[in-house]
Amino acid sequence: MRLAVLAFTLIAATPSIARADATAFLGRSSAGDDRSVTRGFAAGVSLLVVGFEVEYANSKEDQTTATPSLRTTAGNVFAQTFGLPGFQLYATTGAGIYRERLGTDEETGLLLNNGGGIKINIAGPLRARIDYRVFTLRGNPQHKNVQRIYAGLNLAF
């Protein structure tokens, strides 16, 4: 019995292989008829199928079209495929905060997001990443639902 407990303790105490990655991206956000360029970055860590990610994105305001700026920061959990040759699919959900601004009008509140995407191997640890998200903004923003699609370079380490 002691040997079994010792063996279980050693197995449980052995760290599992964790993978991390970072992404810099450029994309488009839309809310209604408004479209804006979005820039951002994300960093995450995964344990085989499940992982966690922190993301920051920013789009600038355009007063000529009355399109507000939108800055988002979110923590996400994702589930991903593994073992597929050349690519990895994932689905994600998360929550965070946002700040929307147009001129002197400003709104800050909570956000929820859902989406998914694909990471495609390019060479070594370098991958292309394509991601689609739907954001639900709480409070009184000009647009309660914002969609975003982006492409980026992802570095796995």
BELQUI-V721170 format. One record per pair of residues at least 24 apart in sequence whose ideal C-beta (glycine too) atoms are under 10 Angstrom apart, sorted by sequence separation. I is the first residue (numbers start at 1). J is the second residue. If there is no record, write none. Layout:
i | j
I | J
I | J
//
This chain:
i | j
20 | 44
21 | 45
35 | 59
36 | 60
52 | 76
53 | 77
72 | 96
73 | 97
74 | 98
91 | 115
92 | 116
111 | 135
112 | 136
113 | 137
128 | 152
129 | 153
130 | 154
19 | 44
20 | 45
21 | 46
34 | 59
36 | 61
37 | 62
51 | 76
52 | 77
53 | 78
72 | 97
73 | 98
90 | 115
91 | 116
92 | 117
111 | 136
112 | 137
127 | 152
128 | 153
129 | 154
19 | 45
20 | 46
36 | 62
51 | 77
52 | 78
71 | 97
72 | 98
73 | 99
90 | 116
91 | 117
110 | 136
111 | 137
112 | 138
127 | 153
128 | 154
129 | 155
18 | 45
19 | 46
35 | 62
50 | 77
51 | 78
71 | 98
72 | 99
89 | 116
90 | 117
110 | 137
111 | 138
126 | 153
127 | 154
18 | 46
19 | 47
29 | 57
31 | 59
34 | 62
50 | 78
51 | 79
70 | 98
71 | 99
72 | 100
89 | 117
90 | 118
109 | 137
110 | 138
111 | 139
126 | 154
127 | 155
17 | 46
18 | 47
19 | 48
29 | 58
36 | 65
49 | 78
50 | 79
51 | 80
70 | 99
71 | 100
88 | 117
89 | 118
90 | 119
109 | 138
110 | 139
125 | 154
126 | 155
127 | 156
17 | 47
18 | 48
21 | 51
23 | 53
25 | 55
27 | 57
29 | 59
35 | 65
49 | 79
50 | 80
69 | 99
70 | 100
71 | 101
88 | 118
89 | 119
107 | 137
109 | 139
111 | 141
125 | 155
126 | 156
16 | 47
17 | 48
20 | 51
22 | 53
28 | 59
34 | 65
36 | 67
40 | 71
44 | 75
49 | 80
68 | 99
69 | 100
70 | 101
87 | 118
88 | 119
107 | 138
108 | 139
109 | 140
122 | 153
124 | 155
125 | 156
16 | 48
19 | 51
21 | 53
23 | 55
25 | 57
27 | 59
33 | 65
34 | 66
35 | 67
36 | 68
38 | 70
40 | 72
42 | 74
44 | 76
46 | 78
48 | 80
49 | 81
68 | 100
69 | 101
70 | 102
87 | 119
88 | 120
107 | 139
109 | 141
115 | 147
117 | 149
122 | 154
124 | 156
125 | 157
18 | 51
20 | 53
34 | 67
36 | 69
38 | 71
40 | 73
44 | 77
46 | 79
49 | 82
68 | 101
69 | 102
86 | 119
87 | 120
88 | 121
107 | 140
108 | 141
113 | 146
115 | 148
117 | 150
119 | 152
121 | 154
33 | 67
34 | 68
36 | 70
38 | 72
42 | 76
44 | 78
46 | 80
48 | 82
68 | 102
86 | 120
87 | 121
107 | 141
115 | 149
117 | 151
120 | 154
32 | 67
48 | 83
67 | 102
68 | 103
86 | 121
105 | 140
107 | 142
111 | 146
113 | 148
117 | 152
119 | 154
121 | 156
31 | 67
34 | 70
44 | 80
46 | 82
66 | 102
80 | 116
85 | 121
86 | 122
30 | 67
31 | 68
53 | 90
55 | 92
66 | 103
68 | 105
69 | 106
70 | 107
71 | 108
74 | 111
76 | 113
78 | 115
79 | 116
80 | 117
81 | 118
84 | 121
98 | 135
100 | 137
105 | 142
119 | 156
29 | 67
68 | 106
73 | 111
74 | 112
76 | 114
78 | 116
80 | 118
81 | 119
31 | 70
51 | 90
53 | 92
55 | 94
61 | 100
63 | 102
68 | 107
72 | 111
74 | 113
76 | 115
78 | 117
80 | 119
88 | 127
90 | 129
92 | 131
94 | 133
96 | 135
98 | 137
100 | 139
52 | 92
54 | 94
56 | 96
61 | 101
62 | 102
63 | 103
87 | 127
92 | 132
93 | 133
97 | 137
98 | 138
100 | 140
102 | 142
29 | 70
49 | 90
51 | 92
53 | 94
55 | 96
57 | 98
58 | 99
59 | 100
60 | 101
61 | 102
70 | 111
72 | 113
86 | 127
87 | 128
88 | 129
90 | 131
92 | 133
94 | 135
95 | 136
97 | 138
98 | 139
100 | 141
46 | 88
52 | 94
54 | 96
61 | 103
99 | 141
100 | 142
29 | 72
95 | 138
98 | 141
100 | 143
46 | 90
61 | 105
44 | 90
100 | 146
44 | 92
98 | 146
42 | 92
76 | 133
55 | 113
74 | 133
19 | 80
72 | 133
74 | 135
19 | 82
72 | 135
70 | 135
72 | 137
88 | 154
21 | 88
70 | 137
88 | 156
31 | 100
70 | 141
70 | 142
68 | 141
70 | 143
68 | 142
72 | 146
67 | 142
68 | 143
55 | 131
57 | 133
66 | 142
67 | 143
70 | 146
72 | 148
55 | 133
57 | 135
70 | 148
42 | 129
59 | 146
42 | 131
59 | 148
57 | 148
57 | 150
23 | 117
23 | 119
21 | 119
27 | 130
21 | 125
23 | 127
25 | 129
27 | 131
29 | 133
31 | 135
23 | 128
24 | 129
25 | 130
27 | 132
21 | 127
23 | 129
25 | 131
27 | 133
29 | 135
31 | 137
21 | 129
23 | 131
34 | 142
38 | 146
40 | 148
42 | 150
34 | 143
31 | 141
32 | 142
36 | 146
38 | 148
40 | 150
42 | 152
44 | 154
46 | 156
31 | 142
32 | 143
38 | 149
39 | 150
41 | 152
31 | 143
34 | 146
36 | 148
38 | 150
40 | 152
42 | 154
43 | 155
30 | 143
31 | 144
32 | 145
37 | 150
39 | 152
29 | 143
31 | 145
32 | 146
30 | 145
31 | 146
30 | 146
31 | 147
29 | 146
30 | 147
31 | 148
29 | 147
30 | 148
28 | 147
29 | 148
30 | 149
28 | 148
29 | 149
27 | 148
28 | 149
29 | 150
27 | 149
28 | 150
25 | 148
27 | 150
28 | 151
25 | 149
26 | 150
27 | 151
25 | 150
26 | 151
27 | 152
24 | 150
25 | 151
26 | 152
23 | 150
25 | 152
26 | 153
23 | 151
24 | 152
25 | 153
23 | 152
24 | 153
25 | 154
22 | 152
23 | 153
24 | 154
22 | 153
23 | 154
24 | 155
22 | 154
23 | 155
21 | 154
22 | 155
23 | 156
21 | 155
22 | 156
20 | 155
21 | 156
22 | 157
20 | 156
21 | 157
19 | 156
20 | 157
19 | 157
//
